[in-house]
């Protein structure tokens, strides 16, 4: 298949961020005497952005805008200190990025994680691979699965939607890719199950990062 560019989700796709997200979230919840969550719970809480993460983590009936407005800055401040205690690229990611660079394929990151943290992750943990575009969630731009941000990234890459492979680990990512006219590839090492990826429209699945290169070389 001929693709001019690859757009990656970040959390659950390039980086395993779950433990640091969970520990930060539980720390804030404990401080306010709210129930905490397990690692498996957290797999389904993340994906829609940090404000939504806080909202979904609160008990039913508690998540008022006022309470979220109190907890979210605490979460952001603490995550800023602890985001990379356990966060790391998944096995095989660095070799895959190297192979993309060798092939001259443009790359981008598009995440619902706040833009400041998306860029921090890329700048520190993925600094050896200069992504052409890095974009996290920004005020005034709808979050995924709305295709607005995806199409903005495509424009910056100078690629038509049909020339873009979109790689992600969740139904949100598959919806984003389909809405934007990209080719949706679901990865099986991330936060969500294969069934969700297929339900929301994955055209192909990757069990290992090298499968992304195999698809590109077809």
C-alpha positions in Angstrom: 0.0 0.0 0.0 1.3 3.5 -0.8 1.0 6.0 2.0 2.7 9.3 2.1 2.4 9.8 5.9 1.6 8.0 9.1 -0.3 9.7 11.9 0.0 8.1 15.4 -2.0 8.3 18.5 0.3 8.6 21.5 -1.0 7.0 24.7 -1.4 3.2 24.2 0.1 3.4 20.7 3.6 4.8 20.8 4.0 5.1 24.6 2.8 3.0 27.6 1.6 5.9 29.8 -1.1 4.1 31.8 0.7 3.6 35.1 1.8 7.2 35.5 -1.7 8.4 34.5 -3.3 6.1 37.0 -1.0 6.9 39.9 -1.5 10.7 39.3 -5.3 10.2 39.1 -5.5 8.1 42.2 -3.4 10.5 44.2 -5.7 13.4 43.4 -8.8 11.3 44.1 -7.4 10.1 47.5 -6.7 13.7 48.5 -10.4 14.4 48.1 -11.6 11.2 49.6 -13.0 9.7 46.4 -12.7 6.1 45.4 -9.6 5.1 43.4 -9.3 2.9 40.3 -7.4 -0.2 39.1 -5.1 -0.3 36.1 -7.8 -2.1 34.1 -10.4 0.6 35.0 -7.9 3.2 33.7 -7.8 1.6 30.3 -11.4 2.7 29.7 -11.1 6.1 31.5 -8.4 7.5 29.2 -8.7 8.5 25.6 -11.0 11.6 25.6 -8.6 14.1 27.1 -7.6 15.0 30.6 -10.8 16.9 31.7 -12.9 13.9 30.6 -10.5 11.6 32.4 -11.1 13.4 35.7 -14.9 13.5 35.0 -15.2 9.8 34.3 -13.0 8.9 37.3 -15.4 10.6 39.8 -18.3 8.7 41.3 -21.7 9.0 39.6 -23.4 12.2 40.6 -20.3 13.9 41.9 -18.7 15.2 38.7 -20.1 18.7 38.6 -18.2 21.3 36.6 -17.1 23.0 39.9 -15.5 19.8 41.2 -13.9 19.0 37.9 -12.5 22.6 37.8 -11.0 22.0 41.3 -9.4 18.5 40.5 -8.2 19.1 37.0 -5.5 21.7 37.9 -4.3 19.4 40.7 -4.1 16.5 38.2 -2.2 18.6 35.7 0.2 20.0 38.2 1.0 16.5 39.7 1.2 14.9 36.3 3.7 17.5 35.2 6.0 16.2 38.0 5.4 12.5 37.5 4.4 11.9 33.9 7.6 10.0 33.0 8.3 7.8 36.1 7.1 4.7 34.3 6.2 5.9 30.8 8.2 4.5 28.0 7.9 3.4 24.3 6.4 0.0 23.7 8.8 -2.7 22.6 9.5 -2.4 18.9 8.4 1.2 18.6 11.8 2.7 18.1 12.8 0.2 15.4 9.5 0.9 13.6 10.1 4.7 13.7 13.6 4.1 12.4 12.2 2.1 9.5 9.8 4.9 8.7 12.6 7.5 8.7 14.6 5.3 6.4 11.7 5.1 3.9 11.2 8.9 4.0 7.7 8.6 5.2 6.3 11.7 7.0 5.1 11.1 10.6 2.9 12.9 13.0 1.4 12.5 16.5 -2.2 13.4 17.2 -3.4 12.9 20.8 -6.3 13.9 23.0 -3.7 14.4 25.8 -3.2 18.1 26.5 -0.9 19.6 23.9 1.8 20.6 26.5 2.1 17.0 27.6 1.9 15.5 24.1 4.8 17.7 23.1 6.7 16.9 26.3 6.4 13.2 25.6 7.6 13.6 22.0 10.5 15.9 22.9 11.9 13.8 25.7 10.9 10.1 25.0 10.8 10.2 21.2 13.4 12.9 20.5 15.5 10.8 18.1 12.7 10.8 15.6 11.7 14.3 14.4 8.0 14.1 13.8 6.8 16.5 11.2 3.7 17.5 13.3 2.9 17.0 17.0 -0.5 18.0 18.2 -2.3 17.4 21.4 -5.7 18.7 22.6 -6.0 22.4 22.3 -8.6 24.9 23.3 -11.0 25.7 20.5 -10.3 22.5 18.5 -12.7 19.6 19.0 -11.1 16.5 20.4 -11.0 13.2 18.6 -13.1 11.4 17.2 -14.1 14.7 15.6 -11.9 14.8 12.5 -11.0 18.5 12.7 -7.6 18.1 14.3 -6.8 15.1 12.1 -7.5 17.1 9.0 -5.4 20.0 10.3 -2.5 17.6 10.8 -3.0 16.2 7.2 -2.9 19.7 5.8 0.4 20.4 7.7 1.8 17.1 6.4 0.9 18.1 2.8 -0.9 14.8 2.3 -4.4 13.9 1.1 -6.5 11.8 3.4 -6.2 8.8 1.1 -2.4 9.0 1.5 -2.5 8.8 5.3 -2.2 5.7 7.5 -3.7 6.4 10.9 -2.4 4.2 13.8 -4.2 4.0 17.1 -5.3 1.7 19.9 -8.9 2.6 20.5 -12.3 3.0 19.0 -11.8 6.7 19.2 -8.8 6.5 16.9 -10.6 4.2 14.4 -13.6 6.7 14.3 -11.2 9.6 13.8 -9.5 7.9 10.9 -12.7 6.9 9.2 -14.2 10.4 9.6 -11.1 12.0 8.2 -10.8 9.6 5.3 -7.6 8.0 6.5 -6.8 4.3 6.5 -7.5 3.0 10.1 -4.9 0.6 11.6 -5.6 -0.7 15.1 -2.8 -1.8 17.4 -3.2 -4.8 19.8 -0.6 -3.8 22.4 -2.5 -0.8 23.7 -5.2 0.0 26.1 -8.3 -1.3 24.3 -9.3 -4.8 23.1 -9.3 -6.0 19.5 -13.1 -6.2 19.6 -13.4 -2.4 20.1 -11.0 -1.7 17.2 -13.0 -3.9 14.8 -16.3 -2.5 16.0 -15.3 1.0 15.2 -13.8 0.3 11.8 -10.2 -0.9 11.9 -9.3 -2.1 8.4 -6.1 -3.8 9.6 -4.7 -4.9 12.9 -1.0 -4.8 14.1 0.1 -7.3 16.8 3.7 -5.8 16.8 5.1 -2.5 15.5 6.9 -4.3 12.7 3.4 -5.1 11.3 3.0 -1.4 10.5 6.1 -1.6 8.3 4.9 -4.8 6.6 1.6 -3.0 5.7 3.5 -0.1 4.3 5.7 -2.4 2.2 2.8 -4.3 0.6 
